[in-house]
Amino acid sequence: MAEVLPAGDKIRDYDSRVDPDAPAHVAQAEAEKRQKSHSVLGYFSLVQIHVITLVLVLSSSGLVPVLDLAFAGLTTVYMVFLNSTIFKPVTKGTPPDVMGKKGLVQKYTLFTALVGLLLPSGYILGGFVHGDQKALKAAAPHLFLLGCQILTENVAFRHDGVSLPIRALVPIFYNVRRLFTIMDWVKVDMNKGYESLGMHGAETGPFSPEQWLKFGKYLALSNMIVWTFNLFFFLLPVFLPRTFRKYYEMEFSAGESRAKDAQDPAKVDPSTDF
């Protein structure tokens, strides 16, 4: 049951594990702790659960080439190596948000998620309905790599031990690799005909065979345009320079602080002079 507290306070949620005589702030802390522990895996959101499921299904289905599976694993190992040797975290606190919480950036992120994740996910499911094996094999590598990128970014941006340069390099590495898979996707869908569909193009699902083929072509071309723009007009000229500038500013400030701290013990306290 729930008890309504005085105005300005939050609703306090009781159950058998909470002392009813406990102060309001203690009960509220316990309620928040239980809510966090009962959230989806306590760490991942529903969207991230969808991405994890997608990555596992694609990687175990045989639709993703071994080269792309190896790329995801080796990229993770390489990022860990860079983070522990070359680009070490400057401070123990949370690194600043380089781009800030700008509305335009958030809208752009949602748009890329729609074009790169949600629509291709539907395209993969539609490939099963239409019996389009070429669609499955063509779109799966891009979708798998994007899922791995999202999961890696989730860990990198939520872990204080990951430095700013690593947070910038992860999307760049994956974006470059995905462009090659999208090029293969475009080639397949541009040359694909009715013979690639199950039952030789018979009516299946909400799309006619002609509409389905056009949808695949437009979706592949849209991803090529969006992710080419993302790499060459956002990540490389905007996000990467800002990230490294902020990283080296923080490194310079930390170096100055360490130098001052090193000089302090050498100073002689006048009160100790005789």
C-alpha positions as CSV (number, residue, x, y, z in Angstrom):
1,M,0.0,0.0,0.0
2,A,1.0,3.6,-0.3
3,E,0.9,6.5,2.1
4,V,0.6,10.1,0.9
5,L,3.1,12.3,2.7
6,P,2.7,16.0,3.3
7,A,2.9,18.4,0.3
8,G,6.2,18.5,-1.4
9,D,7.2,14.9,-0.4
10,K,7.1,11.9,-2.6
11,I,4.8,9.0,-2.1
12,R,6.2,6.4,0.3
13,D,5.7,2.8,-0.7
14,Y,5.6,0.3,2.1
15,D,5.8,-3.5,2.0
16,S,6.6,-6.2,4.6
17,R,10.4,-5.4,4.3
18,V,10.1,-1.8,5.4
19,D,9.7,-0.7,8.9
20,P,6.4,1.3,9.1
21,D,8.0,3.5,11.9
22,A,11.0,4.4,9.8
23,P,11.6,8.1,9.0
24,A,10.3,9.3,5.6
25,H,13.8,9.7,4.0
26,V,14.8,6.2,5.1
27,A,11.6,4.6,3.7
28,Q,12.0,6.6,0.5
29,A,15.6,5.4,0.1
30,E,14.5,1.8,0.6
31,A,11.7,2.2,-2.0
32,E,14.0,3.7,-4.6
33,K,16.5,0.9,-3.9
34,R,13.9,-1.8,-4.4
35,Q,12.6,-0.1,-7.6
36,K,16.1,0.0,-9.0
37,S,16.7,-3.6,-8.2
38,H,13.4,-4.6,-9.8
39,S,14.0,-2.6,-13.0
40,V,14.8,-4.5,-16.2
41,L,18.1,-6.1,-15.3
42,G,18.7,-3.2,-12.9
43,Y,20.9,-1.6,-15.5
44,F,19.6,-1.9,-19.1
45,S,16.6,-0.2,-20.5
46,L,13.9,-1.9,-22.6
47,V,15.5,-0.6,-25.8
48,Q,18.9,-2.0,-24.7
49,I,17.3,-5.4,-23.9
50,H,15.8,-5.4,-27.4
51,V,19.3,-4.7,-28.8
52,I,20.9,-7.4,-26.7
53,T,18.3,-9.9,-28.0
54,L,18.8,-8.8,-31.5
55,V,22.6,-9.2,-31.3
56,L,22.3,-12.7,-29.8
57,V,19.8,-13.8,-32.4
58,L,21.7,-12.5,-35.4
59,S,25.1,-13.8,-34.1
60,S,23.6,-17.3,-33.6
61,S,21.6,-17.4,-36.8
62,G,24.5,-17.7,-39.2
63,L,23.5,-14.5,-41.0
64,V,26.5,-12.5,-39.8
65,P,29.9,-13.2,-41.4
66,V,32.7,-14.4,-39.1
67,L,34.7,-11.2,-40.1
68,D,32.0,-9.0,-38.5
69,L,31.8,-11.2,-35.4
70,A,35.6,-10.9,-35.1
71,F,35.5,-7.2,-35.6
72,A,33.1,-6.6,-32.7
73,G,35.3,-8.7,-30.4
74,L,38.7,-7.3,-31.5
75,T,37.3,-3.7,-31.3
76,T,36.3,-4.2,-27.7
77,V,39.7,-5.6,-26.8
78,Y,41.5,-2.7,-28.6
79,M,39.3,-0.1,-26.8
80,V,40.2,-1.7,-23.5
81,F,43.9,-1.6,-24.4
82,L,43.7,2.1,-25.5
83,N,41.8,3.1,-22.4
84,S,44.4,1.5,-20.1
85,T,47.5,2.6,-21.9
86,I,47.2,5.5,-24.3
87,F,44.1,7.4,-23.4
88,K,43.8,6.9,-19.6
89,P,41.0,8.6,-17.7
90,V,42.2,12.0,-16.5
91,T,39.9,12.1,-13.4
92,K,38.0,9.6,-11.3
93,G,34.8,11.5,-11.7
94,T,32.3,11.4,-14.6
95,P,33.7,12.9,-17.8
96,P,31.7,15.9,-19.1
97,D,29.2,15.6,-21.8
98,V,31.0,17.0,-24.9
99,M,27.9,17.8,-27.0
100,G,25.7,18.8,-24.1
101,K,21.9,18.0,-23.9
102,K,21.0,19.9,-27.1
103,G,17.6,19.3,-28.5
104,L,18.9,19.1,-32.1
105,V,21.5,16.4,-31.1
106,Q,18.8,14.4,-29.4
107,K,16.4,14.6,-32.4
108,Y,19.3,13.6,-34.7
109,T,20.1,10.6,-32.5
110,L,16.4,9.5,-32.6
111,F,16.4,9.9,-36.4
112,T,19.5,7.8,-36.8
113,A,18.0,5.1,-34.5
114,L,14.8,5.0,-36.6
115,V,16.7,4.7,-39.9
116,G,19.5,2.5,-38.7
117,L,17.9,0.3,-36.0
118,L,14.1,0.2,-36.0
119,L,13.4,0.1,-39.7
120,P,16.1,-2.5,-40.5
121,S,14.8,-4.6,-37.6
122,G,11.4,-4.6,-39.3
123,Y,13.0,-5.4,-42.6
124,I,14.7,-8.4,-41.1
125,L,11.4,-9.7,-39.7
126,G,9.7,-8.9,-43.0
127,G,12.4,-11.0,-44.7
128,F,11.2,-14.0,-42.9
129,V,7.6,-13.3,-43.9
130,H,8.4,-12.9,-47.5
131,G,11.0,-15.7,-47.6
132,D,13.6,-13.1,-48.7
133,Q,16.9,-14.8,-47.8
134,K,18.9,-12.1,-49.7
135,A,17.3,-9.4,-47.5
136,L,18.2,-11.3,-44.4
137,K,21.8,-11.8,-45.3
138,A,22.3,-8.3,-46.7
139,A,20.9,-6.3,-43.8
140,A,22.0,-8.5,-40.9
141,P,25.7,-7.5,-40.7
142,H,24.8,-3.8,-40.4
143,L,22.2,-4.4,-37.8
144,F,24.5,-6.7,-35.8
145,L,27.3,-4.2,-35.8
146,L,25.0,-1.3,-34.9
147,G,23.7,-3.3,-32.0
148,C,27.2,-4.0,-30.8
149,Q,28.0,-0.3,-31.1
150,I,25.0,0.7,-29.0
151,L,25.9,-1.8,-26.3
152,T,29.5,-0.7,-26.3
153,E,28.5,3.0,-26.1
154,N,26.1,2.2,-23.3
155,V,29.0,0.8,-21.2
156,A,31.5,3.5,-22.2
157,F,29.2,6.4,-21.5
158,R,27.9,5.1,-18.2
159,H,31.3,3.9,-16.8
160,D,33.4,6.6,-15.2
161,G,36.6,4.6,-15.9
162,V,36.2,5.1,-19.7
163,S,38.0,8.2,-21.0
164,L,36.6,10.7,-23.4
165,P,38.7,9.7,-26.5
166,I,37.4,6.1,-26.2
167,R,33.8,7.4,-26.1
168,A,34.5,9.1,-29.5
169,L,36.5,6.3,-31.1
170,V,33.8,3.6,-30.5
171,P,31.2,5.1,-32.8
172,I,33.8,6.1,-35.4
173,F,35.3,2.6,-35.6
174,Y,31.8,1.0,-35.9
175,N,30.6,3.6,-38.4
176,V,33.5,3.0,-40.7
177,R,33.0,-0.8,-40.7
178,R,29.2,-0.5,-41.1
179,L,29.6,1.6,-44.3
180,F,31.3,-1.4,-46.0
181,T,28.4,-3.7,-44.9
182,I,25.8,-1.2,-46.1
183,M,27.5,-0.9,-49.5
184,D,27.1,-4.7,-49.8
185,W,23.5,-4.3,-48.7
186,V,22.8,-1.6,-51.4
187,K,24.4,-3.8,-54.1
188,V,22.2,-6.8,-53.2
189,D,18.9,-4.8,-53.0
190,M,19.6,-2.9,-56.2
191,N,20.1,-6.1,-58.2
192,K,17.4,-8.2,-56.4
193,G,14.2,-9.3,-58.2
194,Y,11.1,-11.3,-57.6
195,E,13.0,-14.5,-57.8
196,S,14.6,-13.7,-54.4
197,L,11.1,-13.9,-52.7
198,G,9.5,-17.0,-51.4
199,M,6.8,-18.5,-53.6
200,H,8.3,-16.5,-56.5
201,G,6.8,-13.2,-55.5
202,A,3.4,-14.3,-54.3
203,E,1.3,-12.0,-52.2
204,T,2.5,-12.3,-48.6
205,G,1.9,-9.9,-45.7
206,P,0.9,-6.3,-45.9
207,F,3.4,-5.4,-48.7
208,S,3.1,-6.5,-52.3
209,P,6.3,-8.0,-53.8
210,E,6.9,-4.8,-55.7
211,Q,6.4,-2.6,-52.6
212,W,8.7,-4.9,-50.6
213,L,11.5,-4.7,-53.2
214,K,11.2,-0.9,-53.3
215,F,11.2,-0.6,-49.5
216,G,14.4,-2.6,-49.3
217,K,16.1,-0.4,-51.9
218,Y,15.1,2.9,-50.3
219,L,16.0,1.6,-46.8
220,A,19.5,0.5,-47.9
221,L,20.1,3.8,-49.7
222,S,18.8,5.8,-46.7
223,N,21.2,4.0,-44.4
224,M,24.1,4.7,-46.8
225,I,23.3,8.4,-46.9
226,V,22.6,8.8,-43.2
227,W,25.7,6.9,-42.0
228,T,28.0,8.6,-44.5
229,F,26.8,12.0,-43.3
230,N,27.2,10.8,-39.7
231,L,30.8,9.9,-40.2
232,F,32.1,12.6,-42.5
233,F,30.0,15.6,-41.3
234,F,29.4,14.9,-37.6
235,L,31.7,12.4,-36.0
236,L,35.0,13.3,-37.7
237,P,34.7,17.2,-38.0
238,V,32.6,17.9,-34.9
239,F,32.4,15.2,-32.3
240,L,36.0,14.0,-32.4
241,P,37.8,17.4,-32.3
242,R,35.6,18.6,-29.4
243,T,36.2,15.4,-27.5
244,F,40.0,15.5,-27.8
245,R,40.0,19.3,-27.0
246,K,38.1,18.7,-23.8
247,Y,40.2,15.7,-22.9
248,Y,43.5,17.6,-23.3
249,E,42.1,20.6,-21.4
250,M,41.2,18.2,-18.5
251,E,44.7,16.6,-18.8
252,F,46.4,20.0,-18.7
253,S,44.4,21.1,-15.7
254,A,45.1,17.9,-13.9
255,G,48.8,18.2,-14.6
256,E,48.8,21.7,-13.1
257,S,47.0,20.5,-10.0
258,R,49.5,17.7,-9.6
259,A,52.4,20.1,-10.0
260,K,51.0,22.5,-7.3
261,D,50.4,19.6,-5.0
262,A,54.0,18.4,-5.5
263,Q,55.3,21.8,-4.6
264,D,53.3,22.2,-1.4
265,P,55.4,19.8,0.8
266,A,58.5,21.6,-0.2
267,K,57.3,24.9,1.3
268,V,58.7,25.6,4.7
269,D,56.2,26.5,7.4
270,P,57.3,29.8,9.0
271,S,56.0,28.7,12.4
272,T,58.6,26.0,12.5
273,D,61.6,28.4,12.1
274,F,63.8,29.0,15.2
